């Protein structure tokens, strides 16, 4: 997550394994568990 908009070339660099800043989150690589009241919704995009 960033608190500013990334230009397209920086998005490409991050998604292709290029330059990565410490605040980059890959939601597909995160390991987490659901606790409490959680609602799962269908994926909106792939």
C-alpha positions in Angstrom: 0.0 0.0 0.0 1.1 3.5 -0.7 -0.2 6.8 0.5 0.2 8.2 -3.0 -0.5 7.2 -6.6 2.2 5.1 -8.3 3.0 5.9 -11.9 2.5 3.0 -14.3 6.3 2.3 -14.7 6.7 1.9 -10.9 3.7 -0.5 -10.8 5.3 -2.5 -13.5 8.7 -2.6 -11.7 7.1 -3.8 -8.5 4.9 -6.5 -10.1 7.7 -7.9 -12.2 10.0 -8.3 -9.3 11.9 -5.1 -9.8 12.4 -2.3 -7.3 10.3 -2.9 -4.2 9.9 -0.5 -1.3 9.5 -1.7 2.3 5.8 -0.8 2.4 4.9 -3.1 -0.5 2.2 -5.7 0.3 1.5 -8.7 -1.9 -2.0 -9.7 -0.8 -1.6 -13.2 -2.5 1.5 -14.0 -0.4 0.2 -12.9 3.0 -0.7 -15.7 5.4 -3.6 -14.8 7.6 -6.5 -16.4 9.5 -10.0 -15.2 10.0 -11.2 -14.5 13.5 -14.5 -13.2 14.8 -17.2 -12.0 12.5 -15.8 -12.1 9.0 -17.7 -11.8 5.7 -16.1 -13.3 2.6 -17.2 -11.8 -0.8 -16.5 -13.1 -4.3 -13.4 -11.7 -6.0 -14.2 -8.6 -8.1 -11.2 -9.0 -10.4 -8.4 -11.4 -11.1 
